[in-house]
Every structure is written in C-alpha cells, then in structure tokens.
Amino acid sequence: MEETAPHSRVSCTNEYGSLKKVIVTPPDYMKITEPINETQKHYKNSNINRERAAGEHAGFLDILRKNGVEVLELPAFPDLPEQVFTRDVAFAVGERLVLASMEEPVRQGESERLKEWLDMYSIPYERSPDGHIEGGDVLTDGDVIWVGRAKRTSSDAVKDLKKRFPGYSVEPLPLEEDILHLDCVLSILDQETAIVYPPAFSEGGLRKIKTRYPVTIPVTENERFYMGPNILSLGNRTVVSLPFQERMNNELRSLGFHVIEHDFSEIIKSGGSFRCCTLPLIRD
C-alpha cells in the first residue's frame, strides 16, 4: 500500500484525460463463487488462479506508476471475491464522488468497505442513488453522463442522477440483457473517438453514440467477450489493452494512439479488465 495518505480532491471530467490518481484492490481473494455474469459461467469450472492473477495485477500497477499515476490500494477482504473490480463501487462526476449501489449480493459488502476507507482518509463522497447502479455503467464526457441500462443499473438510479446533476445531460443507453456493464461495450477514447460493440445497443442508442463520436472502432462478438472494449486510457492518447486483441490494437495505432499491451487473461475470467480494475479519483 502507498505510504502517503491520499489527498481529498476528486476531479474527473472525462474518460481520457491524464490519469493522476486511482483506487485499486489486489485480487487476493478473487474467486468465481456463484457465477454472476456470462464470462464467469464460461470459466466456472477452471476458476481463477490467484497467483497468476496477482502477477497480472502487480504488472498492471507497475504500468500505472511508470506513467505517473498515483496508486491507492484499498485492502482486499476474504468475503469479497469480486473486490478487484473497484470501478463498480463508485464513480466520479466532476468533483463529486458518488457511491454505487451493488445489485448482486456477493458484491454488496464492497460499498461499506469503500466507505470506511474513504472516511479514514477524509475523502468526501455522496450517498448512493436510488435503486441500483454500478460504476461500470457510468461513463462521463464533459457535460454528458452516459448510463448503461441493463441488469445492474435501474431506471430509478437514472432518475436520481438527472435530479442530482441538473447541469449535465444524463443519457441512458439500454443494453442487451447479456451485457454486464456499459464499459464492456463502449470505451470513449477522446472527444471524437470511441470503441463500440454495436449489437449491444438499440438503434437509437447507437445513433446517439455515433453522433457524439463520429470515429468509431466496432468490435466483434469474440473481441467483446474477451473484454476488448474495457481498455484503460492513461491520457495523452495512451491506452492499456490486452495483447491478444491484435486487430483492435492495430486499428488504435493507425488512429495515432499509443497502445501498451499487458496480459490480463486470468483476471478477465471474472468478467472485467483494465477499466474495471481502477476507480479514478483525478484526471487532469
């Protein structure tokens, strides 16, 4: 764990600014117990090799630090096998950190652990919205808040966000039932560019995305299943991506992005990748 206490400032206005500070949790107790998404069902029998997952995660944190990101570690707890995916437990909108409300019982204890940690370091946060909402369903870009609407985020939560953030355009995007979170099918790379898995969206939702982001990189079902869209932007057109996503990575490079490839093949067995494993507090 980092020795210096985190500063209480929160500031995230988009998905692609220079990443300065994130909260992570090591995969010390990572395990597929009852499968809660399609990917976990696929890997239920082989499950997670924790030693391999720990090595992948440590290498990922090295990449973050080498790129100037301050990494704050929230301790792992034995009763929380999904805790490595810190992105889902809260989300930042501008200078406000909002607690999520986890839908699956196996994940509900994560919120209380995060609250205790935030209180310990005097980092301010707001209560969870009404209903259910998870951070993987929330992507921000300037004055727009994109919200995925499938199993994990409810209409009540969307209504709450609209009241809570009147200066923003809250844009719900209905998703197909088999999609876990919005960040599994949409990644915003800059003001004009996005990675998209088109079959996840309604015609109207896809039209909204393409209107806002005229340069789209579509991914296939296979690329989507193996977490292609769930990359992490470090800022300055630099992203962290999986090495076996060759076609997508080459397309990113052709558009001028610097792609850092890192193996996360053990961690993605539980249904999340690089974005899922980081909760940004500051992007400049």
Helices and strands as residue ranges (DSSP letters): E 19-24, H 38-43, H 50-66, E 70-73, G 86-89, E 90-93, E 96-99, G 105-107, H 109-120, G 135-137, E 138-141, E 144-149, H 155-164, E 169-174, G 182-184, E 186-188, E 193-196, G 198-200, H 203-212, E 215-218, H 221-225, E 232-235, E 238-241, H 246-254, E 258-261, G 267-270, E 279-283
